[in-house]
Structures are given as structure tokens and as C-alpha cells.
Amino acid sequence: MVEEIYDWVVGVLAATEMERLKERLPEDRERDKMVEDTERKFYQAVKDFEAAPTSWNAYKEFHDALWVFGHPGKRWSVRDFQKMTPEKREKLEERARASIGWAKEQMERRQKTRGPSFVEATQERIEKVRPMLRPGVKGMGGDEIDRKFPLDLTGWKYWTPEFEERFKDRIRKVNQELLDRIESRGNPGLFGDIVEDLRKTVETGETDWTDITVKLVRKGDKFKGMWRGPMKRELVVVAPYGTEDWALRDLAETVRHEVQHFGQDYLEHALDALFKDWKPGLPSKKIRTPEYTQDLSRDHPGFDPKDPKLRQVYRSLRQQGVDPRTVDFHSLDDVEFYTRLADSISFFRQWLKTNPKVRQDRDVLRGAIRQYVGGEVPKDVEDRIPYMRGSRFFNALHRRARPKWRKAVAEFVKAIQ
């Protein structure tokens, strides 16, 4: 399901960028024409000045043509071209040859280093984007676009055949009990389609939650993605501007992260009757930190300064001498434990790919892991570790949720090694 959603989002982004690139081509042609006209005027001005190095008018045209390189400097004085003597002419011609030689060198260097033309660069980008297009997938057009995706839990670690059958049995039982109560009243026709829906559910064991809506938006309020559920059942992804490799890697992580949140909500919704005290996707009860939720952060869309819980938590932190603005509530939120852990594992694996020699030295690998999760690293090992930024997630847990930090470190090491 992650791949299906990601594939659709990439298709939309590619179609959007393709439209933008094609619209830009006429403008690029004009820009290339301006470059050609500027260079043609430059070479004409050089030619005229070479032919008449003591002509004030020829010099003025030459000087103006030098703006192609930036500010051409102070213009020579008109008096240099007046009351010409043989000696003065000779010095002026020598000065002109030097200036012309410098200008030609600058133009040659400019032409060698400037790369492809505007049209060529856009065409190259078009060819790179073309393989990302998907049949029937259109660009955004406006500020957002959405699509419904049928649920597919294939590959989800909880969704074993045995677990799925237990789940369906429970759904059948709950809905059969409700159907029996309705029919016992003697007039099931009063409930219209509800009875038929219940009978269908009893037969199939399927829930009423059969799809989710994925919405791609141009702007997000300080977030890259968001799962709105289980009531809205909507996954929101903020569209990056283009389809560069780094943007697509970031997008893939965002989609995986938010689909993981969907899985948590779906299992809680579906299995609530099976396990009354079971919350999927959360750490064990003994290490949870329910006092910390991400909406306590000032930059969270759901931040409410009047929330009594917020005031209580902020007061407690200040009494400990901690500024609430320095606390990473998102990392401390129990619902983010396994999603942020997966983010960290993905980041570290990517870092190892860009620094393959780290795996060849066990001490350096262990030191890099320790450095990333907030542990101590011997100085001689630390000096051999390539640059890597520390993890905000592990740092937040290490400071304010040490049992969760130990659990996260154990899971992280197991995944990396």
C-alpha cells in the first residue's frame, strides 16, 4: 500500500512538473535568444573597436558590451580620444588591444563553463521526468488533489492469516449480535439498508473501513505529512516543488511514516473488541509517557494554549527548570515511537550507504551507532567517524524518557547490525 500511494504521488508530481516545464519552453527560447543577441552585439562591438581603436564611438559600444560580464568598470575619458598625436595613438591602440584581448578571454571562459542553453536544460529535465509519469494520473492543477485507495494490509507484520481470521470472526460475531437485536424487535424493515449491510458484514467479516483518502497539497502548516484518522481517514502529504532525487527520498519516508500511523489507527479500530487494553504501534505500557503528546508543541497545528493538560505539563517542566520550548514533544509522543524509530533506522542506513567504509571497521560502526543514539564514544574512535548529525528522536528520549530510549536503542541496534 505504501508503494501504491507513493507511486501515485510521484505520478502527480511528475505530471505537474511536466506541465510547468513545457509551459516554460517558450520563455526559455526567448532567454536563449537574448543570450545570442547579447553575444552577437558583443562580437560586433569587439570587431568595430579592433578596426577603429581610436574611435570614441567604437569604444563606447565596446564598453557597453562588457556589461555581459558584470559591471565593466569606469569608462575611459573622451579626452583620451581627442587631439591625437602619434605617441598618444600608439598608447591608445596598445591599451585597446589589451582590453579587447581580456574581453575575448572572458567570453571564451563564459562559453566553456555556462553549460547547456536554457532550452537544452529544460529538455534534459523533461526527459528525466518523463519515466515518472503514470497512465491516467494528472497534475495537481490547483492547490490540492486527492484519490481513494482501497485498504491492503499485505505485508503488515500484524496481519498474519491467523490474525486476519480471528479479526473477521470477531467482526461477524459483533455484527450478528446487533442484527439479532434488530430482528428481535419484529420489524427489521424500519432499519432499511442497515440490515442488509449488517448481513453482508456477517457474511464477509469485512469492516466498514474499506478505503482511505490520500490528499496531496501544495502547502503545509509546518508539516510534511499528516494522518487524519480514524474519523476522517485521510492521509495528507505536502507536495515537494519538484522530483529531484533528494525530494523523492524525503517523500518516500513521509508516505511510509504516515501510512504506519494509518496502520496503528486501523488495527485499533478493527481490533478494539478483541483486545480491550491493547494499543497497536505503541511501546509497552510500563515505558510509555502519556503526559507528552505532540500537540503540546507550539508549532503543532493542534496547539491550544488554553488546554488544561498543556498548562499542567508546562508548569511541571518549568518547576524542573526546563523551558517547554526546548522539549521535543513529537519525539516523546507514544504514538510516534515506532514511526520515528523507523525514520531513524532509514536515515542511518542511508548514511551507511554514503559512507560504506564504516561497516568495514566494527569499532567505527559501533561508535557511529553510539554517537547517533546519544551514547558515549571513545575519542580515538570519534575522530574516525564521518560527519553525521545526531538524532533528535534519540536525544529527546535520552533526556526525558530513558526507559523508552533503552528500548529504542535495542531495536535500532538489532535493525542496523
Secondary structure, 3 states (H helix, E strand, C coil): CHHHHHHHHHHHHHHHHHHHHHHHHHHHHHHHHHHHHHHHHHHHHHHHHHHCCCCHHHHHHHHHHHHHHCCCCCCCCHHHHCCCCHHHHHHHHHHHHHHHHHHHHHHHHHHHHCCCCHHHHHHHHHHHHHHHCCCCCCCCCCCEEEEEEECCCCCCCCCCHHHHHHHHHHHHHHHHHHHHHHHHCCCHHHHCHHHHHHHHHHHHCCCCCCEEEEEEECCCCCCCEEEECCCCCEEEEECCCCCCHHHHHHHHHHHHHHHHHHHHHHHHHHHCCCCCCCCCCCCCHHHCCCCCCHHHCCCCCCCCCCCHHHHHHHHHHHHCCCCHHHCCHHHHCHHHHHHHHHHHHHHHHHHHHHCHHHHHCHHHHHHHHHHHHCCCCCHHHHCCCCCCCCCHHHHHHHHHCHHHHHHHHHHHHHHHC
